[in-house]
Amino acid sequence: MKIQYNSIFLFLLLSLKAFTQKNIPQSSQEKQIYSKYRQFFYKYYFLKNKDTLFVKFYSKANHIVPFEENWKLESNAQSKNEAEFTKIHQIALTIKNGIFFQNQALMQYDYLNKQQKSIAYQAAGFIEDSISVCIDIPKMNHFLITELNPRPEIKKPYEKGNTWRSTYFTGDNEGSDKWKKWEGIQQIEVIYSIRGKQTIKTNIGYLECYVVDASAKSPLGESRLVSYFNEKFGFVKLNFTNIDESYLVLDIFSVRQY
């Protein structure tokens, strides 16, 4: 009989422990920003010589053109309907299930037309752990100019003055005659520093963000990034200064669950 009571007590104890662990309030757990099947939609524009520019992808069915002819930049004033080209209105970042490369989880960028239909997509990687958050950036057609830019990255402690360094590598034989071309893998050294906190207005409301300044150097030149990181929605605003001194701005437009 004593053994039976001990068994019942042990069962109740283990059940209580399992229930307690399973039902810890969410507020006490560390929530993942870039969780599976979450989608982040961004508006974007390029700025060059004081002109605000948007990208058009070549989209004629069953036709292949040389890389340099696969896209064009146009201002809204110059924009016209063309059967062969489709204007990219938004970029969607979707967190997928799987591994991209080594310790990087899988995500996907979709390039959307006016009806939010995907014209093209690109697999990419991200890291989110107890120490840092880092995401890859769009790199298709004209967006490949970001290959030489700092990646959006933040590291703990989230405090003003926190500074760190990262090293990235480009792909081989990439770039474009439209900005800069190279052969062989290029090493990019980046210095990051948290400037402080700032509340910014976005399409999803006013968000308190950590502002991170980053500067990148490589044998090909220099580029910069100012990123705005929110602890609920991640990187909500990205201001890039590209290798050709043009600018690329991405602003959060909406966040959904896929």
C-alpha positions in Angstrom: 0.0 0.0 0.0 2.9 2.4 0.8 4.4 1.7 -2.6 1.0 2.6 -4.2 0.8 5.9 -2.4 4.4 6.8 -3.4 3.6 5.9 -7.0 0.5 8.1 -7.0 2.4 11.0 -5.3 5.2 10.7 -7.9 2.7 10.7 -10.8 1.0 13.8 -9.4 4.3 15.6 -8.9 5.5 14.8 -12.4 2.1 15.8 -13.9 2.2 19.1 -12.0 5.7 19.8 -13.1 4.8 19.1 -16.8 1.7 21.3 -16.6 3.7 24.1 -15.0 6.4 24.0 -17.6 3.8 23.7 -20.4 1.8 26.7 -19.2 4.4 29.3 -18.3 2.9 32.7 -19.2 4.1 33.9 -22.6 5.3 37.1 -21.1 8.0 35.3 -19.2 9.3 33.5 -22.2 11.6 35.0 -24.8 9.6 35.4 -28.0 11.1 34.9 -31.4 10.7 37.8 -33.8 11.4 35.9 -37.0 9.2 32.9 -36.2 8.1 30.3 -38.8 5.7 31.5 -41.5 5.6 35.1 -40.3 5.6 37.6 -43.1 7.1 41.1 -43.2 6.1 43.4 -46.1 8.3 46.3 -47.0 7.8 49.4 -49.2 11.1 50.5 -50.8 12.7 53.1 -53.1 16.1 54.0 -54.5 17.4 57.5 -54.4 20.1 58.6 -56.9 21.0 62.2 -58.0 17.8 63.4 -56.1 15.6 61.1 -58.2 13.3 58.6 -56.4 13.6 55.3 -58.4 11.8 52.0 -58.5 12.8 48.7 -60.0 11.2 46.9 -62.9 11.9 43.2 -63.6 11.9 41.7 -67.1 8.9 39.4 -66.9 8.0 38.3 -70.5 7.1 34.7 -70.4 9.4 32.1 -71.9 12.1 34.6 -72.7 15.6 34.9 -71.2 17.7 38.0 -71.6 21.3 38.9 -70.4 21.6 39.7 -66.8 22.2 43.5 -67.4 19.0 43.7 -69.3 16.9 41.8 -66.7 15.8 45.0 -64.9 15.6 48.7 -65.1 15.3 51.7 -62.7 12.6 54.2 -63.4 11.1 57.2 -61.5 7.3 57.4 -61.1 7.2 60.3 -63.5 9.0 58.2 -66.2 7.1 55.0 -65.5 4.9 53.6 -68.3 3.1 50.3 -68.9 5.4 47.8 -70.7 4.4 44.3 -71.6 8.0 43.0 -71.0 8.6 44.7 -67.6 6.8 44.6 -64.3 7.3 47.3 -61.6 8.2 45.9 -58.1 5.9 47.6 -55.6 6.8 45.8 -52.4 9.2 43.2 -51.0 7.9 40.4 -48.8 10.1 38.5 -46.3 8.7 35.1 -45.3 10.2 32.9 -42.6 10.3 29.3 -43.9 10.8 25.9 -42.3 14.4 24.7 -42.8 18.1 25.5 -42.9 19.5 28.0 -45.4 23.3 27.4 -44.7 25.1 26.1 -41.7 23.7 28.0 -38.7 21.3 30.1 -40.7 17.6 29.5 -40.8 15.7 29.8 -44.0 13.7 32.7 -45.2 12.5 33.9 -48.6 12.2 37.3 -50.3 9.4 37.7 -52.8 9.3 40.7 -55.2 5.7 41.8 -55.6 3.7 43.6 -58.3 0.9 46.1 -57.7 -1.5 43.2 -57.0 0.9 41.7 -54.4 1.6 38.8 -56.7 5.2 37.4 -56.6 7.1 38.1 -59.8 10.3 36.5 -58.5 11.7 35.1 -55.3 15.0 34.5 -53.6 16.0 32.2 -50.7 18.1 33.8 -47.9 19.2 33.2 -44.4 18.9 34.7 -40.9 20.2 34.2 -37.4 18.2 34.9 -34.3 19.5 33.6 -31.0 20.0 34.7 -27.4 22.9 37.0 -28.4 22.1 38.5 -31.8 19.7 39.0 -34.6 21.0 39.2 -38.2 19.1 38.9 -41.5 20.2 38.8 -45.1 19.0 41.4 -47.6 17.3 41.4 -51.0 19.8 40.6 -53.7 18.0 40.0 -57.0 18.6 42.1 -60.1 19.3 45.7 -59.0 19.0 44.7 -55.4 22.3 42.8 -55.8 24.0 46.2 -55.2 23.3 45.4 -51.5 25.9 42.5 -51.7 28.6 45.1 -50.6 26.5 46.6 -47.8 26.4 45.9 -44.1 23.7 43.3 -43.2 21.1 44.3 -40.7 22.5 43.1 -37.4 22.1 43.8 -33.7 23.9 42.3 -30.7 23.2 42.3 -26.9 23.4 44.2 -24.7 21.0 46.6 -26.4 22.7 49.6 -25.0 23.9 52.9 -26.4 27.6 52.6 -27.3 27.6 48.8 -27.7 30.1 48.3 -30.7 31.1 45.1 -32.5 32.7 43.9 -35.7 31.5 41.4 -38.3 33.0 39.9 -41.5 31.1 39.0 -44.6 32.1 37.5 -47.9 30.6 38.2 -51.4 29.8 35.6 -54.0 32.3 35.0 -56.8 32.1 36.9 -60.1 29.2 39.1 -59.1 28.2 42.7 -59.3 27.1 44.7 -62.3 28.5 47.3 -64.8 25.7 49.5 -63.5 27.5 50.0 -60.2 30.7 47.8 -59.8 31.8 44.4 -61.0 34.3 42.1 -59.4 35.9 38.7 -59.9 36.7 36.4 -56.9 35.3 36.4 -53.4 35.6 39.8 -51.7 35.9 40.2 -47.9 33.8 42.9 -46.3 34.6 44.2 -42.8 31.8 45.9 -40.9 31.7 48.0 -37.7 28.4 48.3 -35.9 27.4 50.6 -33.1 24.1 51.1 -31.2 23.4 54.9 -31.4 20.5 54.8 -28.9 16.7 54.5 -28.9 14.2 56.4 -31.0 10.5 56.2 -31.6 9.6 56.3 -35.3 6.4 56.5 -37.2 5.7 53.5 -39.4 2.8 52.1 -41.4 2.1 49.7 -38.5 2.2 52.5 -35.8 4.7 54.3 -33.7 7.5 51.9 -32.8 10.3 52.3 -30.3 13.5 51.2 -32.0 17.2 50.7 -31.3 19.1 52.7 -34.0 22.2 50.8 -35.3 24.9 52.5 -37.4 27.1 50.3 -39.6 29.9 51.0 -42.0 31.4 48.5 -44.4 34.8 48.5 -46.1 36.1 46.2 -48.8 38.7 46.4 -51.6 35.8 47.7 -53.8 34.9 50.7 -51.6 32.7 51.7 -48.7 29.0 51.5 -47.9 26.8 52.3 -44.9 23.6 51.3 -43.1 21.4 52.9 -40.5 18.9 50.3 -39.2 15.9 50.6 -36.9 15.3 47.5 -34.8 12.1 46.9 -32.8 11.9 44.0 -30.3 8.5 42.9 -31.6 8.8 43.4 -35.3 12.6 43.2 -35.9 14.2 45.5 -38.5 11.4 47.9 -39.5 13.5 50.5 -41.4 16.7 50.2 -43.3 18.6 53.1 -44.8 21.4 51.9 -47.0 24.1 54.0 -48.7 25.3 51.9 -51.5 28.7 51.4 -53.1 27.8 53.9 -55.9 26.6 56.6 -53.4 22.9 55.9 -54.2 20.5 55.1 -51.4 18.1 52.3 -50.8 15.3 52.7 -48.2 13.1 49.8 -46.9 10.1 50.6 -44.6 7.9 48.1 -42.9 4.4 48.2 -44.4 2.6 45.2 -42.7 3.3 42.0 -40.7 1.2 38.9 -41.1 1.1 35.2 -40.3 1.4 33.1 -43.5 
